[in-house]
Amino acid sequence: MPLGYLSPMDTMTPEERSKLMAKIRGKNTKPELAVRSLLHRAGYRFSLHRKELPGKPDIVLRKYRTVVFVHGCFWHRHNNCKIASMPKSNVEFWQAKFDRNVFNDRKHARKLREMGWHVLTVWECELKKPEKVLAKLQRNLTAKETKKIIQYPTAEDAEVPMAAEGRTEYSVAPDGRKRQDTACNGLPVPSCSSAQRLPAEGAWVSETLLSKKVSTKH
């Protein structure tokens, strides 16, 4: 099509269309501002248009490892949406532009997922019901947060204190023979009184207790 040619369906001159295209914002659009407001009022904090991330996402929620793209239905070709109509003039130009936008959107989303980011998309037409948009975002962010599993240390990962157990010690009985004593509550024998000691089978407790036992028999 020759430059400057006007289709019968086109009511704008090339100059008028160029001015109109120049007014279209690439960021900070009304739909984007609306989504920011919803998230902010719900208590979420985020950053904007991070250049180090593919596609410079509109909203970045680092805490949830999630990015949000707010797409215009016309420019990003929202499926089955009335807004995503095809201009009747200069169709080849518009089709190539739309295809490039869709290709870039998919490429950026794929790279972000490969980097471990969760990618959400909010469409312009969805903002007619902002409460549903917020519910959708909160549902996804909550699901993302609950996937964080707290890892508790296991016996293999760290030394786990064992329950207190009696230790076997030897002491000398009055007759000169060694007897086997068991420490109380895992403490060394000297730390326990004679009444606290837990004697092993056949062991002697103390001269005091032994003499009481003998005197009882008499």
LINSULJO-V202189 format. One line per field, one symbol per residue. phi: phi as a letter, one per 40 degrees, with the letter a starting at -180 (. if undefined). psi: psi as a letter, one per 30 degrees, with the letter a starting at -180 (. if undefined). burial: I if it has 24 or more other ideal C-beta (glycine too) atoms within 12 Angstrom, else O. A space follows every 50 residues. Layout:
phi=???
psi=???
burial=???
This chain:
phi=.ccgcbcdccbbcdccccccccccccafcccccccdccccccgcbabbfc ccbdgfdcbbbcdbfbbbbbbccccbfccfbccccbdcbfcccccccccc ccccdccccccccccgccbbbbcdccccbdcccccccccccccccccccc cccbcccaccdcccbcbcbbbbcdcgccbcbbccfgcddccbcccccbcc cgcccacccccccccccc
psi=kkkfkkkffkgkleeeeeeeeffkkflhleeeeeeeeeeeffgkkllkhj ffkkfikekjjeeghklkkjkkeefgikkhkffhlkkflheeeeeeeeee eeeeeeeeeeeeefggkkkkkkkeffgfieeeeeeeeeeeeeeeeffjkk jkklffelkkklkkkkkklklklfgfkklklklkhglleffklfffkjkl kflldleeeeeeeefee.
burial=OOOOOOOOOOOOOOOOOOOOOOOOOOOOIOIIOIIIOIIOOOOIOIOIOO OOIIIOIIIIIOOIOIIIIIIIIIIIIIOOOOOOOOOOOOOOOIOOOIOO IOOOIOOIIOOIOOOOIIIIIIIIIIIOOOOOIIOIIIOIIOOOOOOOOO OOOOOOOOOOOOOOOOOOIOIOOOOOOOIIIIIIOOOOIOOIOOOOIIIO OOIIIOOOOOOOOOOOOO
